[in-house]
């Protein structure tokens, strides 16, 4: 029987054979690298492997004959178990799985399925028939410029690290077991429980790094009060100083993590600690009023699933799975939601509700305020549909003036759980949308910045990004690309829907006030197309039906005669009035296909009372025209010939933000609501426009 080898991030973990009576396997012991006894693979152990490697060897064994018979001579295959495979364009041996999170791609050589690949946000797993490794991502790890996986793993213990105020944070330390000199350390700080990641970063220990994983303040086994993102600058600084003093650490520390695990990296960098010398920032959270939980000054209802999972000291993801989210979102006042939905009084929720403006409370969470003092070399990874995408935008602003060797940027067609699916909400991307080399990039970045290995990761193009219009990876020396120029498309009136044109707003209408109007009813909010339980609130979708609502204004270009390539940030300048004392403005940019589909690319929100800044509330004078600049998420898209560019404007996005009541009262305690008549002005006097970064 042939032997199959199971790799994770280039490290051989398991050897197995597919026999007539099942699958047999032997695991490599992490402590001494010895191979453990050969065992019959049970369904329980296979399920554990599936959770860790995103592939189930028992299922692969059962299905291998069907792959052998079907993955040949065709471009698309549907299997008996419901999987859909397509032939990869750039690799004669590769078949990629569609319409699945954590796809299982198959390598076929001479009709034989010899390897199975599953990429993810942090790792890439490969099960390969021995001798065929060169057909898989394993070959990327065989370069001499990558730290060899020659070290065993030693658990150094659990430490309670004292912070500046005496609070102790529970911290786990793993060291390379067969080295007696100080090594660089990789720090992970998490609110989800450090032992959930016990095996997640072991690949770095194998390659000669100490790995340190810490429960942030107030979480799991750490002391103190849990207030999300509130003390991470100081606690990160204290932890770095503790690490640098340990005999096993050489004083050079890198950090890695996603989402909150990205946020804590930038917070630590904001402290200016000299021991922090490399970041791998993945889908990082950003500042509270630009990203979450107060995006554009509104309250982001889309974070409720996460909030419910975090209300107790231990992470409870089961709290995100509910079938009554529609009812929960309607609870008023907002401050009572956790108590009425969970039966719990949540101190951090109460603090969020008590601070309406960007005051000292929120500013303590805003690492972007220190951007001018930050200089840590950073690898930045995110996607166009990451609901923390504005956090990455802030990170990109930090590194904008860095030398190209001190930044590496990868932006894909991905949601928050990046690099895990080629199809999102019915929107499909190319077979090349997922990458097998992200973990190679992470390793190379740390090797370069912490060990000084000249592996070339910091040479060449600083930015790699995916153009979703043409399904192609592109390179640029900067982000946004230096060839991108701001181009304004003005809002104007047309027969039927509004128009979007480079000259529409420059027409001379004399003294007339030209506007488009709608009525916004907080009790009937426009939908934002997500599944709240998925905890993904930035995904693309087809909004053509939403755009038919009476409370949505639509401005669309004529059919494009030539492609328009856009890459970069987008901003919308609106001149608007409302009959209310306060309201919200929601803008959405979409690519309109010839068949009528209107696929969202980016959106933005601004609460009217914060039009002069998030640090103060200025209510509206009903009917008075005000100027609003709304920044949206970044994207890269080629609007093809025959397509159209669309801007839609409304005042609500149900499931994304809590509807503004329009009363001007405190949103945390307000139970009232009023309808508002909204006007968007577009003329030479009030040139409302969208500004796109167009590549010339």
KOLKOL-375136 format. One line per 5 residues: number of its first residue (from 0); their letters; for each residue x, z, y of C-alpha. Coordinates in steps of 0.05 Angstrom, whole numbers, plus 5000, padded with zeros to 4 digits. Each point is the difference from the previous one (the first is absolute). Layout:
BEGIN
NUM> a> X:Z:Y  ...
END
This chain:
BEGIN
0> xxxxx> 5000:5000:5000  5027:4984:5070  5017:5057:5045  4968:5007:5068  5032:5038:5058
5> xxxxx> 4960:5036:5054  5034:5004:5068  4978:5033:5064  5039:4983:5063  5054:4969:4957
10> xxxxx> 5010:5061:4956  4988:4997:4925  4952:5056:4981  4969:4980:4934  5015:4956:4939
15> xxxxx> 4943:4977:4957  4979:4953:4944  4933:4968:4985  4989:5010:4926  4941:4982:4955
20> xxxxx> 4975:5072:5002  5009:5010:5075  5053:5013:5052  5060:5044:4989  5042:5026:5056
25> xxxxx> 5059:5044:5019  5011:5029:5069  5066:5013:5035  5011:5073:5017  5009:5009:5075
30> xxxxx> 5047:5059:4993  5052:4971:4953  4981:4926:4993  4994:5008:4925  4945:4962:4963
35> xxxxx> 4946:5044:4972  4970:4992:4931  4958:4938:4984  4926:5013:5003  4934:4964:4989
40> xxxxx> 4968:4986:5067  4933:5035:5006  4944:4980:5046  5012:5064:5040  5073:4985:5011
45> xxxxx> 4984:4927:5016  4952:5023:5054  5055:5042:5031  5046:4940:5000  4945:4958:5032
50> xxxxx> 4993:5051:5056  5075:5001:5012  5021:4928:4986  4933:4965:5015  5001:4969:4931
55> xxxxx> 4973:5022:4932  5045:4980:4941  4943:5006:4950  4958:4951:5039  5059:4953:5008
60> xxxxx> 5012:5002:4925  4927:4984:4985  4998:4943:5050  5066:4966:4991  4974:4947:4952
65> xxxxx> 4946:4979:5049  5052:4993:5056  5042:4959:4953  4943:4953:4985  4970:4994:5070
70> xxxxx> 5057:5003:5050  5023:4929:4988  4979:4932:5026  4950:5025:5052  5002:5025:5071
75> xxxxx> 4947:5054:4995  4979:5043:4940  4945:5051:4990  5012:5047:4942  4951:5032:4951
80> xxxxx> 5009:5067:5035  4983:4972:5068  5069:4989:5031  5014:4939:5042  5069:4968:4999
85> xxxxx> 5030:4945:5043  5064:4962:4990  5051:5019:5053  5022:4942:5044  5073:5020:5008
90> xxxxx> 5016:5024:4929  4987:4956:4939  4998:5061:4955  4955:5046:5040  4925:5012:4997
95> xxxxx> 4971:5047:5050  4937:5042:4992  4946:4993:5053  4942:5044:5022  5031:5065:4976
100> xxxxx> 5034:5059:5032  5068:5011:4967  5000:4932:4966  5037:4987:4935  5039:4935:5009
105> xxxxx> 5027:4964:4939  5065:4962:4989  4993:4945:4948  5061:4965:4970  4989:4944:4950
110> xxxxx> 4929:5024:4989  5021:5071:4987  4977:5056:5047  5068:5034:5007  4989:5046:5059
115> xxxxx> 4946:5037:5040  5009:5020:5073  4959:5047:5043  5020:5009:5073  4977:5057:5044
120> xxxxx> 5014:5030:5068  5060:5041:4978  5022:4972:4933  4999:4940:4954  4991:5010:4925
125> xxxxx> 5024:4949:4948  4988:4998:4925  5045:4946:4972  5021:4975:4932  5074:5017:4991
130> xxxxx> 5044:4942:5021  4951:4971:5051  5015:5047:5058  5028:4944:5042  4930:4971:5006
135> xxxxx> 4975:5063:5033  5014:5044:5062  5048:5041:4956  5053:4949:5017  4997:5021:5073
140> xxxxx> 5027:5068:4980  5060:4974:4964  5040:4987:5064  5063:5040:5012  4975:5013:5071
145> xxxxx> 4945:5047:4975  5017:5071:4980  5004:5002:4924  4949:5041:4962  5055:5040:4965
150> xxxxx> 4979:5071:5018  4960:5051:4961  4949:5044:5033  5006:5075:5013  4943:5042:5028
155> xxxxx> 5034:5047:5049  4938:5042:5010  4945:5019:5048  5020:5025:5069  4960:5033:5055
160> xxxxx> 5032:4972:5062  4990:5042:5063  4976:4965:5063  5013:5019:5072  4942:5049:5001
165> xxxxx> 5014:5032:4932  4948:4959:4961  5029:4978:4933  4988:4931:4971  5002:4988:4925
170> xxxxx> 5053:4948:4983  5022:4969:4935  5072:4974:4990  5027:4953:4948  5074:4982:4996
175> xxxxx> 5042:4949:4964  5021:5039:4938  5069:4972:4987  5031:5003:5069  5038:5058:5032
180> xxxxx> 5009:4974:5071  4949:5003:5058  4951:4942:5001  4951:4971:5050  4929:5026:4996
185> xxxxx> 4933:4966:5003  4945:5043:5029  4926:4993:4987  4950:5044:5036  4928:4998:4977
190> xxxxx> 4932:5034:5010  4977:4978:4930  5041:5046:4956  5074:4992:4987  4992:5002:4924
195> xxxxx> 4955:4939:5002  5064:4962:5017  5044:5034:4948  5017:4933:4967  4985:4953:5058
200> xxxxx> 5069:5000:5030  5043:5015:4940  5031:4930:5005  5038:5024:5061  5030:5059:4961
205> xxxxx> 5023:4952:4945  5036:4960:5054  5038:5059:5029  4954:5033:5052  4971:5069:5005
210> xxxxx> 4924:4996:5005  4965:5055:5039  4923:5003:5001  4965:5050:5044  4929:5024:5010
215> xxxxx> 4986:4998:5075  4975:5061:5036  4936:5030:4973  4997:4954:4940  5006:5017:4926
220> xxxxx> 5054:5054:4993  5024:5000:5072  4982:5055:5049  4968:4993:5068  4937:4968:5027
225> xxxxx> 4982:4928:4984  4988:4960:5063  5013:4927:4984  5062:4972:5034  5006:5059:5047
230> xxxxx> 5068:5031:4986  5036:4943:4964  5052:4988:5054  5026:5071:4998  4991:5009:4924
235> xxxxx> 5035:4935:4986  5058:5020:5045  5006:5068:4965  4999:4969:4931  5054:4950:5018
240> xxxxx> 5045:5055:5026  4989:5040:4936  5018:4939:4957  5064:4986:5038  5025:5071:4986
245> xxxxx> 4992:4995:4925  5065:4992:4960  4971:4942:4960  4982:4960:5063  5051:4959:5039
250> xxxxx> 4959:5006:5064  4971:4929:4997  4925:5000:4989  4949:4944:4993  4924:5006:4997
255> xxxxx> 4948:4958:4963  4925:5004:4994  4934:4966:5016  4943:5017:5047  5007:5074:5016
260> xxxxx> 5067:4994:4965  5019:4947:5051  4974:5042:5058  5046:5059:4983  5060:4954:5002
265> xxxxx> 4988:4979:5072  4983:5071:5018  5067:5023:4972  5035:4943:5036  4966:5022:5065
270> xxxxx> 5038:5066:4994  5066:4962:5009  5031:5034:4939  5068:4967:4987  4996:5009:4925
275> xxxxx> 4942:4951:4993  5034:4932:4993  4950:4954:4965  4925:4992:4996  4957:4960:4952
280> xxxxx> 4934:5003:5037  4941:4973:4960  4931:4991:5032  5015:5058:5047  4948:5038:5038
285> xxxxx> 5009:5001:5075  4978:5038:5061  4929:5029:5001  4968:4958:5055  5033:4934:4981
290> xxxxx> 4994:5007:4924  4960:5058:4970  4958:5042:5004  4981:4983:5073  5012:4925:5000
295> xxxxx> 4987:4973:5070  4970:5068:5018  4944:4994:4948  4993:5044:4939  5020:4961:4938
300> xxxxx> 4946:5012:4948  5041:4959:4950  5047:5059:4993  4945:5045:4973  5017:4985:4928
305> xxxxx> 5072:5021:5012  4977:5061:5040  4955:5023:4943  5058:4994:4951  5043:5044:5045
310> xxxxx> 4952:5057:5018  5030:5049:4951  5073:5018:4990  5005:4956:4938  4986:4926:5002
315> xxxxx> 4932:4982:4972  4993:4924:4996  4934:5009:4962  4969:5021:5067  5007:4927:5023
320> xxxxx> 4953:4974:4946  4929:5009:5024  4936:4959:4996  4970:5029:5063  5050:4978:5053
325> xxxxx> 4944:4968:5040  4965:5067:5006  5065:5038:5014  5018:4953:5058  4933:5014:5033
330> xxxxx> 5009:5076:5003  4998:5026:5071  5032:5031:5036  5066:4973:4977  5032:5069:4998
335> xxxxx> 4953:5021:4945  5015:4944:4950  5049:5037:4953  4957:5063:4999  4936:4962:4983
340> xxxxx> 5031:4949:4953  5049:5045:4964  4976:5070:5015  5067:5016:5031  5024:5018:5069
345> xxxxx> 5062:4958:5013  5046:5030:5053  5038:4935:5014  4935:4962:5009  4977:5052:5049
350> xxxxx> 5065:4991:5040  4991:4925:5000  4930:5008:5027  5022:5050:5054  5050:4953:5033
355> xxxxx> 4967:4939:5031  5059:4972:5041  5072:4986:4984  5022:5070:5019  5057:5044:4975
360> xxxxx> 4966:5010:4933  5000:4925:4984  5067:4987:5034  5034:5046:4950  4981:4948:4947
365> xxxxx> 5024:4940:5040  5069:4981:4977  4996:4935:5041  5009:5042:5063  5073:5008:4980
370> xxxxx> 5013:4926:4985  5054:4992:5052  5043:5053:4966  4992:4973:4929  5057:4960:4969
375> xxxxx> 4996:5009:4924  5009:4934:4962  4932:4983:4971  4969:4955:4948  4927:4990:5019
380> xxxxx> 4948:4976:4950  4926:4988:5014  4945:4948:4995  4950:4965:5045  4943:5039:4969
385> xxxxx> 5033:5069:4999  4951:5049:5033  5061:5037:5027  5026:4933:5027  5004:5025:5071
390> xxxxx> 5048:5054:4976  5046:4945:4976  4990:4965:5067  5026:5063:5034  5059:5002:4951
395> xxxxx> 5015:4927:5017  5002:5019:5073  5052:5053:4984  5047:4951:4966  4987:4942:5047
400> xxxxx> 5066:5009:5036  5041:5021:4939  5056:4956:4976  4973:4954:4946  5045:5035:4949
405> xxxxx> 4962:5065:5011  4930:4974:4986  4966:4963:4944  4927:4981:5006  4954:4976:4944
410> xxxxx> 4927:4984:5018  4956:4973:4946  4927:4980:4987  4989:5071:4977  4953:5059:5010
415> xxxxx> 5022:5073:5004  5015:5001:4925  5049:4944:5013  5026:4948:4952  4948:5014:4947
420> xxxxx> 4950:4942:5001  4995:4927:5019  4925:5003:5014  4966:5048:5049  4925:5004:5013
425> xxxxx> 4991:4929:4974  5056:4973:5044  5055:4968:4959  5073:4990:5017  5055:4959:4967
430> xxxxx> 5030:5015:4932  5062:5019:5039  4964:5055:5039  5031:5055:4958  5074:5014:4996
435> xxxxx> 5042:5025:4942  5059:5020:5044  4973:5056:5044  5034:5055:4960  5064:4960:5000
440> xxxxx> 4996:4998:5076  4990:5075:5004  5059:5014:4955  5045:4951:5037  4981:5031:5068
445> xxxxx> 5020:5069:4977  5063:4974:4967  5020:4966:5065  4982:5055:5049  5017:5062:4959
450> xxxxx> 5056:4976:4954  5030:4944:5042  4993:4947:4946  5006:4931:5031  4941:4967:4963
455> xxxxx> 4975:4954:5056  4932:5034:5009  5014:5008:5074  5022:4928:5011  4956:4940:5009
460> xxxxx> 4930:5000:5028  4976:5068:5022  4926:4984:4988  4964:4969:4941  4926:4988:5008
465> xxxxx> 4943:4964:4965  4959:4947:5034  4931:5008:4969  4976:4933:5026  5050:4960:4959
470> xxxxx> 5018:5052:4948  5075:4999:5016  5054:5052:5012  5036:4989:5065  5063:5029:5033
475> xxxxx> 5016:5019:5071  5057:5034:5036  4950:5046:5036  4929:5023:4995  4961:4969:5030
480> xxxxx> 5039:4936:4991  5038:4981:5063  4968:4931:4997  4930:5031:5009  4973:4995:5070
485> xxxxx> 4938:5034:5028  4942:4951:5008  4934:5019:5031  4933:4974:4974  4945:5015:5050
490> xxxxx> 4928:5019:4984  4947:4953:5026  4927:4980:4994  4977:4945:4954  4936:4973:4971
495> xxxxx> 4985:5053:4948  5059:5045:4986  5055:5012:5050  5062:4958:5003  5074:5018:4996
500> xxxxx> 5045:4952:5036  5066:4999:5038  4963:4980:5064  4930:5028:4992  5008:5060:5045
505> xxxxx> 5030:4959:5057  4938:4962:5018  4975:5011:5070  4933:5034:4998  4999:5019:5073
510> xxxxx> 4972:5070:5011  4958:4999:4936  5013:5054:4949  5002:4964:4934  4991:5046:4940
515> xxxxx> 4976:5006:4929  4956:5058:4981  4978:5041:4941  4966:5067:4986  5037:5052:4960
520> xxxxx> 4959:5052:4962  5042:5057:4970  4946:5009:4947  5010:4929:4975  5075:4990:5000
525> xxxxx> 5032:4934:4980  5034:5003:4933  5075:5003:4987  5009:4969:4931  5035:5052:4958
530> xxxxx> 4987:5046:4941  5013:5069:5029  5018:5031:4932  5058:4951:4993  5033:5033:5060
535> xxxxx> 5019:4930:5026  4970:4987:5068  5040:4940:5026  4986:4948:4947  4980:4928:5015
540> xxxxx> 4930:4975:4987  4951:4944:5018  4963:5021:5063  4957:4939:5010  4936:5038:4985
545> xxxxx> 5019:5059:5043  5013:4951:5058  4927:4977:4997  4976:5068:5024  4969:5006:5069
550> xxxxx> 5050:5055:5018  5061:4958:4986  5027:4949:5050  5040:4942:4972  5050:4956:5036
555> xxxxx> 5030:4942:4961  5048:4944:5014  4981:4928:4988  5022:4972:4932  5075:4997:5002
560> xxxxx> 5030:4931:5000  5070:5028:4988  5023:5063:4965  5015:5062:5042  5052:5048:4971
565> xxxxx> 4993:5072:5023  5048:5056:4984  5001:5066:5037  4957:5050:5037  4933:4983:5030
570> xxxxx> 4966:5029:5061  4932:4989:5029  4984:5007:5074  4926:5013:5013  4961:5007:5064
575> xxxxx> 4938:5037:4980  4944:5045:5024  4953:5047:4964  4935:5033:5018  5027:5063:4966
580> xxxxx> 5048:5054:5024  5046:4987:4941  5004:4949:4944  5048:4965:4952  5028:4930:5000
585> xxxxx> 5017:4970:4932  5037:4933:4998  5014:4959:4938  5042:4937:4992  4983:4954:4942
590> xxxxx> 5019:4933:4970  4938:4957:4994  5002:4951:4941  4965:4933:4999  4949:5029:4951
595> xxxxx> 4981:5054:5050  5038:5059:4972  5026:5046:5055  5059:5038:4969  5022:5060:5040
600> xxxxx> 5074:5001:5019  5003:5060:5046  4956:5047:5041  5006:5051:5055  4959:5055:5032
605> xxxxx> 4998:5035:5068  4954:5056:5022  4979:4985:5071  5013:5070:5028  5074:4991:4983
610> xxxxx> 5009:4934:5036  5047:5034:5050  5041:5035:4946  4988:5045:4941  5021:5062:5038
615> xxxxx> 4938:5001:5043  4926:4985:4994  4967:4957:5054  4927:4986:4987  4969:4934:5020
620> xxxxx> 4958:4985:5060  4942:4963:4966  5001:4926:5017  5069:5000:5032  5049:4948:4975
625> xxxxx> 5064:5031:4970  5063:4969:4971  5021:5017:4929  5063:4981:4963  4991:5007:4925
630> xxxxx> 5059:4992:4954  4987:4977:4929  5041:5001:4936  5055:4948:4992  4994:4940:4954
635> xxxxx> 5031:4934:4981  4952:4942:4987  5001:4925:5008  4932:4978:5023  4996:4933:4964
640> xxxxx> 4973:4935:5026  4925:5002:4992  4997:5076:5007  4980:5040:5062  5024:5064:5033
645> xxxxx> 4946:5052:5012  4995:5064:5041  4939:5044:4987  4981:5059:5044  4953:5057:4984
650> xxxxx> 4996:5075:5011  4999:5029:4930  5033:4993:4932  4963:5042:4950  5044:5035:4948
655> xxxxx> 5061:4987:5045  4983:5042:5061  4944:5048:5014  4950:4965:5046  5006:5019:5073
660> xxxxx> 4936:5034:5023  5007:4968:5069  4980:5067:5032  5068:5019:5027  4993:5069:4969
665> xxxxx> 5052:5035:4955  5000:4956:4937  5015:5061:4956  4935:5035:5018  4955:4944:5023
670> xxxxx> 4936:4988:4960  4967:4953:5049  5007:4925:5010  4976:4946:5047  5000:4924:4997
675> xxxxx> 5047:4963:5046  4997:4931:5031  5070:4971:4996  5026:4942:5041  5064:4961:4989
680> xxxxx> 5020:4961:5063  5037:4933:4996  5014:4961:5063  5055:4986:5050  4985:5068:5031
685> xxxxx> 4999:5036:4933  5045:4960:4953  4989:5035:4934  5050:4973:4950  5036:5008:4934
690> xxxxx> 5076:4996:5000  5032:4972:4937  5073:4994:4982  5006:4925:4986  5061:4970:4968
695> x> 5024:4938:5036
END
